[in-house]
Amino acid sequence: MELQDRISGRNVTDEMQKRKYRNEERKMRIKYEKSIVNLKQQALILDSKIGFEESQSKDVLEIKLKLE
């Protein structure tokens, strides 16, 4: 639906409309692929942060248990 809104216009042949449609599909695919790459990078960063936080909390818990 969004693609059709972008490519609709007057005095446009079927071939030109198909070309515009393919071009808009390609643009949207590239946009979504970039978004996926960014989300994967964010997930990796958060995963490493979680691992770091877990190791720190484990160390603190061990120290607390030793003190008790």
Buried (B, 14 or more C-beta within 10 A) or exposed (E): EEBEEEBEEEEEEEEEBEEBBEEBEEEEEEEEEEEEEEEEEEEEEEEEEEEEEEEEEEEEEEEEEEEE
